[in-house]
Amino acid sequence: MAISRRSAFAIWITGLPASGKSTIAAAVKSQLAARGVDIAVLESDALRAILTPHPNYSEEERDQFYRQMVYIGMLLIEHGVPVLFDATANLRIYRARARKQIPQFLEIYVECPLATCMDRDPKGIYRQALEGGAAKVPGLQTPYEPPETPDLVLHCDEEAPEAAARVVRRLTEIGWAR
């Protein structure tokens, strides 16, 4: 099924690092593909390696990075490609800008206690932060501002397929997926 330009949409999955965003994003992509929806996943770590290969994670750099990420997403949407942003985007302003610029936009919040994220820590960023090797980890040294009114809240203790099914159900309810 081809997606028309008019029907392309964006989903932003946000939450603390190691909250389960990427696992849920992969499951959403898979479930949408099974329905004939080919969604582009813009994963922040992969894009950061290209756009800011030597990041310093300053407020200015993060702001510029998220502006670039949203711009790439908007280009895809303008060409009829739905987009899933898989990114912490620690400040609400980053996600609010995307919502303002993209008419069909859902913000999904993966709610997860910091202690659980730290226990998971698949990339070792919390461990590095505690050892002094990373100075700007959202939730520790840098604030993470959860959404005030997310379109959907997923809890980290849910299995990824069920959480993804809730996202796909929501997309179906509002008519963005079949």
ROSEDO-533917 format. One line per 8 residues: their letters; for each residue x, y, z of N, C-alpha, C. Coordinates in pm, whole numbers. Example, Ala and Ser with C-alpha at 12.3 -4.5 7.8 and 13.67 -1.06 7.14 Angstrom:
BEGIN
AS> 1319 -569 780 1230 -450 780 1320 -330 780 | 1285 -225 708 1367 -106 714 1290 3 787 $
// end
This chain:
BEGIN
MAISRRSA> 84 -117 0 0 0 0 90 124 0 | 72 208 -97 150 332 -104 91 433 -8 | 176 507 56 134 612 148 128 742 69 | 17 812 78 8 941 11 77 1045 96 | 117 1153 32 184 1260 106 94 1312 216 | -33 1316 188 -127 1369 285 -136 1280 409 | -110 1151 394 -129 1060 507 -1 1032 586 | 112 1086 543 235 1062 619 225 1131 755 $
FAIWITGL> 283 1070 854 272 1117 992 404 1096 1064 | 412 1149 1184 531 1130 1268 489 1082 1406 | 571 993 1459 558 946 1597 693 977 1662 | 688 1036 1781 812 1057 1856 803 974 1982 | 894 877 1994 901 795 2115 1012 853 2201 | 973 903 2319 1067 966 2410 1066 896 2545 | 1172 913 2617 1187 856 2751 1334 861 2786 | 1364 830 2908 1503 827 2953 1585 729 2870 $
PASGKSTI> 1717 748 2862 1802 647 2800 1780 512 2870 | 1772 406 2790 1752 268 2837 1611 242 2889 | 1515 327 2853 1377 305 2896 1304 203 2809 | 1360 172 2693 1296 75 2603 1250 136 2472 | 1286 260 2444 1241 329 2323 1276 252 2196 | 1400 211 2182 1444 145 2059 1378 9 2040 | 1358 -63 2147 1290 -193 2139 1146 -174 2092 | 1079 -75 2149 941 -46 2110 937 5 1966 $
AAAVKSQL> 1031 92 1930 1035 145 1792 1050 32 1691 | 1139 -63 1719 1159 -175 1626 1032 -259 1614 | 963 -280 1726 839 -358 1723 728 -283 1649 | 719 -151 1667 620 -71 1594 648 -79 1445 | 774 -63 1406 812 -71 1265 770 -205 1206 | 798 -312 1277 764 -446 1231 613 -465 1217 | 538 -420 1318 393 -435 1314 330 -350 1204 | 384 -231 1182 332 -147 1073 368 -206 937 $
AARGVDIA> 488 -262 925 529 -326 798 433 -439 763 | 390 -514 864 295 -624 842 161 -572 789 | 133 -444 812 10 -381 763 33 -303 634 | 154 -312 581 184 -243 456 229 -99 472 | 264 -58 594 310 78 619 462 73 639 | 534 136 548 680 140 557 720 270 624 | 754 262 751 787 381 830 939 392 843 | 990 513 830 1133 537 848 1159 565 996 $
VLESDALR> 1253 493 1054 1290 515 1193 1415 603 1195 | 1402 719 1257 1515 809 1276 1563 791 1420 | 1668 713 1435 1720 678 1566 1831 776 1600 | 1820 840 1716 1911 949 1749 2058 908 1752 | 2091 791 1806 2233 752 1812 2291 736 1672 | 2215 676 1581 2263 657 1443 2279 792 1373 | 2183 881 1389 2194 1013 1326 2305 1096 1389 | 2318 1087 1519 2422 1166 1588 2561 1128 1535 $
AILTPHPN> 2582 1000 1505 2711 956 1454 2745 1023 1321 | 2642 1063 1247 2663 1130 1118 2664 1282 1134 | 2568 1334 1207 2550 1480 1216 2645 1546 1316 | 2678 1477 1423 2772 1529 1523 2863 1415 1567 | 2957 1376 1481 3038 1256 1510 3123 1267 1637 | 3149 1388 1684 3226 1406 1808 3142 1494 1901 | 3032 1440 1951 2938 1523 2029 2996 1566 2163 | 2955 1688 2203 2991 1733 2336 2865 1743 2424 $
YSEEERDQ> 2749 1720 2363 2620 1718 2432 2588 1848 2505 | 2642 1958 2454 2607 2088 2511 2461 2118 2475 | 2405 2213 2546 2267 2252 2518 2254 2302 2373 | 2351 2380 2328 2348 2432 2191 2357 2318 2088 | 2446 2225 2113 2461 2114 2020 2335 2028 2016 | 2277 1999 2132 2153 1920 2135 2042 1992 2059 | 2030 2124 2082 1929 2201 2014 1946 2190 1863 | 2067 2209 1814 2095 2201 1670 2068 2060 1619 $
FYRQMVYI> 2111 1960 1693 2090 1821 1651 1940 1790 1635 | 1858 1827 1732 1716 1797 1723 1648 1879 1614 | 1696 2000 1587 1644 2076 1472 1674 2001 1342 | 1796 1949 1330 1834 1874 1210 1751 1746 1197 | 1733 1679 1307 1656 1554 1307 1512 1579 1261 | 1451 1684 1313 1314 1719 1275 1310 1757 1127 | 1409 1829 1081 1413 1869 940 1417 1745 850 | 1502 1649 883 1509 1525 806 1373 1455 807 $
GMLLIEHG> 1311 1450 924 1179 1389 935 1077 1461 848 | 1080 1593 850 986 1670 768 1007 1644 619 | 1132 1631 575 1159 1600 434 1098 1465 396 | 1115 1367 482 1057 1236 455 904 1243 448 | 845 1312 544 699 1325 549 647 1396 426 | 717 1502 382 677 1574 261 678 1484 138 | 756 1377 144 762 1282 33 680 1156 60 | 590 1168 156 495 1060 181 544 948 269 $
VPVLFDAT> 657 965 335 713 859 419 683 889 565 | 607 802 632 585 819 776 718 805 850 | 728 874 964 854 879 1039 830 844 1185 | 922 767 1239 923 738 1382 1054 791 1438 | 1046 892 1524 1164 945 1591 1188 861 1716 | 1302 799 1724 1343 720 1839 1453 800 1908 | 1412 890 2000 1508 984 2056 1464 1034 2192 | 1557 1040 2285 1528 1092 2418 1475 1234 2412 $
ANLRIYRA> 1543 1321 2339 1505 1463 2330 1468 1512 2469 | 1569 1530 2551 1550 1551 2695 1469 1675 2732 | 1462 1774 2646 1384 1893 2676 1253 1895 2595 | 1147 1938 2659 1016 1944 2594 1018 2030 2468 | 1099 2135 2469 1104 2227 2355 1139 2155 2226 | 1226 2055 2232 1266 1982 2112 1145 1912 2050 | 1068 1846 2134 952 1772 2086 838 1867 2049 | 825 1978 2123 720 2076 2093 742 2139 1956 $
RARKQIPQ> 867 2165 1921 897 2219 1788 854 2122 1679 | 882 1996 1700 843 1895 1602 691 1891 1589 | 621 1893 1700 474 1891 1698 420 2012 1621 | 483 2126 1641 438 2249 1574 462 2244 1423 | 570 2178 1382 607 2175 1241 546 2059 1163 | 500 1958 1234 447 1838 1167 300 1824 1205 | 210 1843 1109 66 1842 1141 15 1711 1202 | 58 1598 1149 13 1469 1201 125 1411 1288 $
FLEIYVEC> 115 1437 1418 225 1409 1510 171 1347 1638 | 234 1239 1681 203 1176 1809 329 1172 1895 | 314 1208 2021 425 1197 2115 394 1081 2210 | 483 984 2209 467 864 2292 574 869 2400 | 531 857 2525 623 863 2637 641 725 2697 | 765 678 2701 797 552 2767 838 588 2910 | 745 567 3001 767 600 3142 845 487 3207 | 957 523 3266 1043 421 3326 1124 487 3438 $
PLATCMDR> 1124 429 3556 1204 486 3665 1353 486 3630 | 1421 590 3676 1564 602 3651 1639 478 3699 | 1601 425 3813 1671 306 3867 1660 187 3771 | 1545 170 3708 1528 61 3611 1615 84 3489 | 1617 208 3440 1702 241 3325 1849 215 3358 | 1889 253 3478 2027 232 3519 2060 84 3531 | 1965 4 3576 1987 -141 3585 2002 -202 3446 | 1924 -154 3350 1930 -206 3213 2060 -163 3146 $
DPKGIYRQ> 2078 -34 3132 2199 32 3080 2274 -48 2973 | 2209 -83 2861 2276 -166 2761 2398 -101 2696 | 2403 31 2693 2516 101 2631 2621 144 2734 | 2591 126 2861 2685 160 2967 2697 309 2996 | 2598 389 2952 2612 534 2971 2593 576 3116 | 2506 508 3188 2489 544 3330 2613 505 3409 | 2667 388 3379 2791 344 3445 2902 445 3417 | 2915 486 3290 3017 585 3255 2996 716 3330 $
ALEGGAAK> 2870 757 3341 2839 882 3411 2879 872 3558 | 2848 760 3620 2880 742 3762 3031 734 3785 | 3104 688 3682 3250 678 3691 3320 806 3644 | 3240 906 3603 3298 1033 3559 3331 1039 3411 | 3296 936 3334 3329 934 3191 3225 996 3101 | 3107 1022 3152 3001 1088 3075 2940 1192 3167 | 2939 1317 3122 2899 1426 3212 2759 1482 3186 | 2691 1436 3084 2564 1500 3050 2456 1397 3014 $
VPGLQTPY> 2435 1301 3099 2335 1197 3075 2199 1245 3125 | 2098 1248 3035 1964 1290 3079 1913 1202 3193 | 1860 1268 3294 1810 1198 3411 1909 1196 3525 | 2038 1213 3493 2142 1219 3597 2195 1362 3609 | 2286 1398 3518 2347 1530 3526 2273 1636 3444 | 2192 1592 3351 2116 1681 3264 1968 1650 3285 | 1883 1751 3291 1741 1722 3314 1677 1645 3199 | 1581 1563 3233 1491 1503 3134 1352 1555 3170 $
EPPETPDL> 1288 1622 3074 1155 1676 3096 1053 1584 3028 | 981 1506 3107 880 1419 3047 769 1503 2984 | 701 1449 2885 592 1525 2823 485 1559 2925 | 428 1677 2911 319 1717 3001 187 1653 2958 | 165 1642 2829 42 1582 2776 75 1490 2658 | 140 1377 2685 172 1286 2575 44 1228 2514 | 54 1188 2390 -61 1126 2324 -83 983 2372 | 23 922 2421 15 786 2473 131 765 2571 $
VLHCDEEA> 102 699 2682 205 666 2779 221 514 2780 | 345 470 2764 378 328 2771 462 310 2896 | 442 201 2965 519 175 3086 628 75 3054 | 747 100 3104 863 21 3066 852 -125 3106 | 763 -155 3200 750 -294 3241 661 -375 3146 | 600 -306 3047 521 -377 2947 616 -444 2848 | 573 -556 2795 651 -620 2691 646 -534 2566 | 756 -527 2493 763 -443 2374 653 -474 2272 $
PEAAARVV> 622 -601 2243 514 -625 2146 380 -567 2191 | 347 -577 2320 221 -520 2368 225 -368 2362 | 338 -309 2401 351 -163 2394 339 -118 2249 | 406 -189 2158 399 -154 2016 257 -172 1964 | 189 -276 2008 51 -298 1966 -38 -183 2009 | -12 -126 2127 -89 -10 2173 -65 111 2083 | 60 129 2039 91 239 1946 18 219 1814 | 26 99 1760 -39 69 1632 -190 82 1645 $
RRLTEIGW> -245 37 1756 -390 53 1781 -429 201 1779 | -347 283 1844 -375 428 1846 -370 486 1705 | -271 445 1627 -262 491 1487 -383 448 1407 | -433 331 1433 -553 281 1363 -676 360 1407 | -687 386 1536 -802 461 1589 -814 600 1526 | -700 664 1504 -705 800 1447 -696 799 1295 | -690 681 1236 -695 669 1091 -562 684 1018 | -450 673 1089 -319 687 1025 -262 552 981 $
AR> -321 444 1025 -279 309 983 -404 223 973 | -392 116 898 -506 24 883 -476 -108 946 $
// end
